[in-house]
Amino acid sequence: MQIAIELAKKAVGHTSPNPLVGCVMVKNGEVIATGRHKKAGSPHAEAEALDAAGCAAKGSTMYVNLEPCSHSNKRTPPCADAIIRAGVKEVVAAMKDPNKCVSGRGFNRLRRAGIKVTTGVMEEQAKYLNRFFTKNKKEDAPYIIMKAGISLDGRMALSNGVSQWITGKESRSHARQLRRQCDAIACGIGTVLKDNPYLDCRTDRTKKIKKVIFDTHGKTPLNANIFRAAAPQDVFIITSSMPGDKLAAFYKRGVNVIIQPRGKKEVIDLKATVAELYLRGICSIVVEGGAGLHASFLKERLYDEAWLYIAPMLIGSDGLPVAGQMGLTGLDKAITLNENTITRLGRDVLVRGAVKYV
């Protein structure tokens, strides 16, 4: 199962909206074939492994980190049927598929065909690997991660906006892995105007990451770096108003401009925006600030996870905080990180965990 999970990890960032799946086939104590789902539209891991095993698949044991599918779609037939036809004698799976079209049905079909099914092997590792997919299928919503590089006193920048570099090169290199995992990277217009970032995925040039800019008043420059080395249709500008000539120019280029009305507090409706992005095929988002955007996502309870890179320096109360005003009236209402891990990265530490709301 560990091999299956490691195989699945090789496709991180490339299978959305599908899950990450690896498969290992064993016979007489030896591995006879492996497979993995490489990208959406390509063969499933089980199908790839069965094809590699050929007639040797008969009487073998299959290890797979997710329940084999039992339904057909436009591109791939049911893996459960292929497993039955191949004569596999046992299937060992890490977790049940959260997709309601599959959940438990694949296992039931295999059992009815006389195949032994064992479940729950390395289940926690498998669930973490496919946490994006699980939320997508259970809530019809994207998985959203908060990412920030901060000082010991929780500041993302000096009072003049200078932030390069609070964290060290090890942290910055590690953080790029997160961009590779997600469908889209998001930031506020303040970051675009101040830093003019590219928001690309430098660790994987084959990754066409989508870019989401929260720009209430339509200030995104037509020549901003976010449009370089990116297809126009991969850029999403979320706004409530934009000058007509600029809006026409963006539409002509093929840029996605999503007009969202402002609510009572004169801010863009984030929940409606996130729902719209999901409908447009964005299944996971890493949000990189600024402070106001982080606070808004936290107040709306939209973050699922946080990655906080903490550098051993003090900036002071005049520095820019990682999150803006939250309006909390007691520590019992504070947002916490559960199931957190701490990783040393050069001089810095990464605190990572699931976001828990009261």
N, C-alpha and C positions, 0 to 999 in steps of 0.2 A: 504493500500500500504506500509505503514511503516513496518507492520508485514512481508509482503512479502519480502521486502528488507532485513530485519534482518534475515529471514530464509535463504535467498540466501547467506548472509555473512558467515554463518556457514561452508560453503564448500570452503571458500577462499583457494586457492593454490592446490585444488584437482580436479577441473573440466576441466582444460586445455586439449585439445584445445577448449572446449566448454565454453559457458558463465555461469555466476552465475545467477541462477534463483530461485525465491521463488514464491509460489502461495497460495492464501487464497480464500476459497469459503464461501460466505455468503448467508443466506436465512432467511427471516423474521427477519432481524436485528441481527442475531446471526451467529458466525463462525461455520460452519458445518464440515469443513475439511481444512487441510493444506498439502502442499507438497514442496519439494525442490529437486533440482538436486544435488546429492551427489558427483558424480564423473563421468568422461567420461565412457560411456557404460552402466550406470545405467539409470533407467527411468527418463524422464523429469519431472519437477516440476508439470506441469499440469496433466500429466498421474498419478502421485502419488496421487495428491489431488482428482482427479476423482475416482480413485480406493477406496480411503478412504471414499468418500462421498456416493458411491453406487447410489442407486435409488434416494436418496435425492438431487442429483445434478440437477435434472430436475427443471427448474424454478429459479435456483440460479444465483447469480452474482459472477463472478470470477475476482479476482484481481491478476495481474501478472506483474512483473517488466520489462518483455521483450515480444515483440510480439510473440504469439504462432506460432510455425513452421508450414509450409504448405508443406514441402517436406519430402520424405522418404530417409533414409540412411540405411546402412547395419544393424544397431542395433536398431533403433527406428522409429516407424511409425509417421505420421504427427499428431501433437497435435490438430491442427485446426479441423481435421476430428473427433477426439475423443470428442472434445467439442461439436460439432454439434450433434453427435449421443447421447450424454448424455442429451441433451435438456437444456443446459445452456441458460438463456435468455439474459445475458449481460456480456461482457468482458471489464474490465477496465485495460488498459495497460499503463505503464510508458513511454515506448519508442518503436520506430520502430526498428526492427532487422537490423543491418548494413550488415548482410550477404546478398549478392545480390541474393542468391537462395530463400530468404524469403521476404526481405524488401518490406512491403506493401501487399504482396500476402496473408499472413495469415489473416490480417484484412479484405481484400476484400472477401476472402472465407467465413469468418464468417458473414459478412454483407449480402452476397448473400443468405445465409441460413436463414436470418431474425433475426440474433442476433445483438443486439445493441452493438456498439463498441465505447468506450470512450478512448481517448489517451492523453498523456502529463501530467498525474498526477504524481507529484514528479519526473519529467523528469530529472532534473539536477542531483539529487542524484543517479538516475538509470544509467545515462551516466557515472558518475564518477566510480561507482561500476564496470561497464563493459568496462572501457577505454582500457584495454588490448585487449579484444575481438574485440572491434570496430576498433582499428588500424590493428589488424591481418587481418580482413575481408576487410577493405578498401584499405590497402596498401600492403598486402601480406608480412608483415614484423613484427618482434618482437617488443614489447613495451620495451623500455630500460630506466632504472632509474639509476641516479648517486647518490651514497651514500657516505658520508664522515663525520668523526668526526673531528672538527677543533677548533683551538683557535680563540680568537677575531680578531687576525691579520691574519687569514686565513692559519694557518700552521697545517699540519697533523702530524708532528713529529719534534723532535730536529734534529740538523745537523748530529748527530751520528745515526739517525734512530729510536731512542727510542720514542715510541708513547703510551705506556701503563702506565697510562691511561689518555688521555687528557679529554675525556668526563666521566661523572659519571655513576654509575651503572644503574640509571633510563634510561639514554639514550641508554646504551648498551642493556638493556632488551627490550626497545621499538624497537630498530633497528632490533632485531631478528624477529620481526613480518614481516618485509619486505622480509626477506629470505623465510618465510613461504608462502608469496603471489606469489612469482615468480617461474618460471620453473628452472631457473639457476642462479648461482652466478658466477661472473667473476672477475679476478684480473690479475695483471701482474706477470711475473716471479720473479721480485724483491721482491714482498711480500712473495712468496713461499720460496725463498732462505733465506730471513731474518727472517720471523716469523714462517715458517713451519706450517701454519694453517690447520685445518681440513675442514673448509668451509662447515660445516654441518648445520642442522636446529634443534637446540636444543629445540625449543619451541614445536616441533611437530615431534616425532620420527617416525611417519608413513609417513612423507614427504620424498620422495626420490629425493632430490634436485640435479640437475645436476651441474657439476663444470667445468668452462671454464678457461683455463690458457693461457694467451697470452705470448708465449715463442719463440721469434724470432729465437734464436740460439740453441734451443733444450737442455736447461740446466736443465729441470725438473728431480729431482732425482727419481730413480726407487722406492725408499722406502719412498717417501714424504708422509706426513700425509693425503694429499688429497685423497689417495687411501684407507685409513682406513675407515671402516664402510661405504663403498660405493662400488657399483657394478662397475667393470671396464668399462662397457658400458655407465656409467653415467659420465665419465670423458672425457673431450675434451681438447686436447692440440693443440693450434694453433701455427704453426711454419713455418719458411721458409727453415730451414735446421736442420738436426739432425743426429748424428752419426749413421751409419747403424746398429750396434749391439744394440744400445738402441732402435732404431725404430722397429727392429725385436722383441725385448723383449716386447715392448708395444703392438704391433699388436698381439703377441701370447697370451697376457693376455686379449685382447679384448678392450683395451683402444682406444678411437677414436683419432687418430692423423691426423689433417687436415693440409696438406701442402699448404700454400698460398705463392705465389711469392711476393717478395718485389717490390714496385713501384720505381719511380724516386727518391724519398727521402729516399730510403732504409728502409722503414717501411712496415709492413704487410698491405695489402689492407683491411681496416676494413669493408667497405661496402660489399665487396664480402664475407668476413667472416660472417658477420651478416646474409646475404642472405643464405649462406650455413647452418648456424645453424638453421634458420627457416625451411629450407627444411628437416632438421633432427628432426623436432618436437619441437624445443625450441621457445615458443611463447612469453616469457617475461624473461628479464635478469636484475639483479641488479649488477652494476659494483662498486666494492669497492676499486678501485685504482690499482697502485699508480698514482702519479702526471702526469707522461708522458702519461699513458693510459687515464686518465680523459681528458687531453688536446687534445689528438687525437680524442676521441669521440666527444668532443665539436666542434673541428675544422671541423669534417666531418658531423656535425649537426645530430648526431645519438641519442642524448639523448632526451627523451620526457618529463622527469620529474626529479627533484632533491630533495633529502632529505639531508639537511645539519644540523648536530647536532653541535651546537656552545657552547663551554665551556667558562666561564668567566676567561680566562687567556691570558697572552701575552707571546709569545715565542721569537719573534724577527726575523729580516730579515734573519738570518742564519738558521732558521728552514726550513723544507721542505714544500713547498707550496701545496695547495690542487690540483692545476693544473699547469702543466708546461707552457712553453712559448706559447703564443697564437698569437703573431705577430700583435696585434691590433694597428692601427694607429690613432684611435680617440675613444672617449667615445661613440660616436654615433654608433659605431660598437660593443659595449659591449653586451654580452649575459645577458639576464635578466630572472627573474622568474615572471611569471604572475599568477594571481589567487592564490597568495600565502597565506599560513596560518602560524601562529606562535603559537607554543605549548610550554608551560613551562614543563620541565621534571627535577624535582629536582633543581639543581643549573644551569642547562643548558637550552637552548631553541632549538627547532627544527623549522627550516625554510624550508617549503615544498612548491613546486609550479611547474607549467608547464614551461618547458624551451622554451624561445622565442629567435629566431635568427633574426638578421636584414636581 
